[in-house]
Amino acid sequence: MDNPYPEHAAWIELSAKAFKNNVNIYRNVLGSGTLLGSVLKGNAYGHGFQESLSILHPLVDLIFVISPIDAYKIRKYEALNSMAQKRVVVLGPISAHEALLCAQQEIEVTIADASWESLILETQAWAAERSSEFKKLKGHIHVDTGLGREGFTLDGLDKKVEFLKKLSPWLHVQGVMTHFSNVEDVTTQDYALGQVDGLNAAHNLISKTLNVPYKLEKHAAQSAASLILNSSHADLVRAGIGLYGLWPSRETKLSAVVVLQHTPKLQPALSWKCRSQSIKWVPAGSYIGYGCSFRAERSLRIGLFPVGYFDGYPRLMSGNAHVLVNGHRCKILGRVMMNHIIVDLTDATSDESPVVATLLGRDGGENISAELLAEWAQTINYEIVARIGAHLKRLVVDS
Ligand SMILES: *Cc1c(COP(=O)(O)O)cnc(C)c1O
C-alpha cells in the first residue's frame, strides 16, 4: 500500500502521557462529586479529533462537541471498537433531522432558544412520517447569565421555558447550563460569581417550572473555572484547553497559585514539526523571501521547510518567529509564505543533510510554547492550536 500521506510535510505529535497528566490534574482539583467532561470542538483544539478522541475517550466521563457530525463520529468510533458509550453532548445548533439522529444515538443536545419548539415538533412529525422510533431526546437548557452569546436570558425565564412542558413526550430536560464570560481575563471573579448566582437562580426556577420528578443537572465551568472557581463545579465541568495542557490565560495561572496553593503542572500535548525540504548556502548580500524583506549580512546556511500559513503558521509572525533545530533557536528569515518558511540554520547544523524543525514544542533544552507563538502572532494560544491545519498528520507518540 502506498502511504497516502506525503513524506515531505509538516506533522503533529500528540503525547498521550500529557493528556493523562492533565486529566489527573483536573480530577484531583474536582474531587469525586463532579464529572469531568472534555470539549473536542474545533478539531479538538487543532489536536486532531479522532486522535484526541482515542486518547481522551477512556479518561473522561462525557464529551462535548459543537457539531452533531462529530457526535456521530464518536458513536461510530465506540461501535467499531466495541466500547461502552460515553455521554456525548452537542453544544451547537442542530436541524430537525439531526435531532432525530441524536435521539436515536443517545446524543444529548443543547436547548438555547425558543426555536426548539418548532424544531422538536418538526422532528416528531418527521419521525412519525417515516414511522421511525423517536426515542426521547435529552437536552440541556442553556441560560445566558452574562456572556451575551447563546442561551435564554434570565428575565421572565419561567415563561420562556414553559414550552418545554408540552414537548415532554419527546424531550427529556437533562440539565441547566451556562457559559462564563471572563474568568480568564481577570484575577478577581466578581463577574463570574454573579454568573454562578444567575445559574443557581435559573436552575431553581426551571426546576420549579418544569416540575420534573428528578434532579436537573447543573454545569458551568470551562477549564479556567474548573481550576480556580470551586463554587462553579456543580455536577460536571466542560474542560477544553486545560486538558490539552494549555493554560486558559496568564491570569488563570496566577490565580491557581492563590486558590490551589500550587501551580498545577499542565503538560502541552501537542508538538508541531517539519522536515527540511532543502538546505543550501547563500552568499552575503542575498535577499530571502517575498518582498526582499530580509537581506543576508553574511553568507548563511538556510533551510527551506514546507510549512506555511496554509498549514496554520501565521504570516503575522514574519520577522519575529524562530523554530528549533537540534536544540538551537533558528530565526525565520523574511516572510512566512503559503507553503514555505526559510530558516537560518548556520549555527544549528554542520552540513546540508536534512533536519527536523520544531515549530511548537520542545527540542533539547529549548521550548516554543503556544503562548510564545500567540505573542508573535498577536493572538491567544487557543487560536494558534485551533488553526493548525486539519490536513496535517497527527501521530500519537507515547502512551
Ligand atoms: C469552548 C467551550 C468550553 C471549554 O472552554 P475552555 O476554556 O477551552 O475550557 C466549555 N463550554 C462551552 C459552552 C464552550 O463553548
The ligand as a Gaussian input file, in Angstrom:
#p B3LYP/6-31G(d) Opt

LIG

0 1
 C      -15.351000      26.159000      24.442000
 C      -16.318000      25.892000      25.500000
 C      -15.901000      25.303000      26.697000
 C      -14.454000      24.983000      27.003000
 O      -13.695000      26.149000      27.190000
 P      -12.167000      26.072000      27.625000
 O      -11.808000      27.446000      28.004000
 O      -11.402000      25.620000      26.436000
 O      -12.087000      25.096000      28.720000
 C      -16.874000      25.000000      27.639000
 N      -18.187000      25.286000      27.401000
 C      -18.604000      25.860000      26.269000
 C      -20.050000      26.152000      26.085000
 C      -17.679000      26.201000      25.283000
 O      -18.105000      26.775000      24.161000

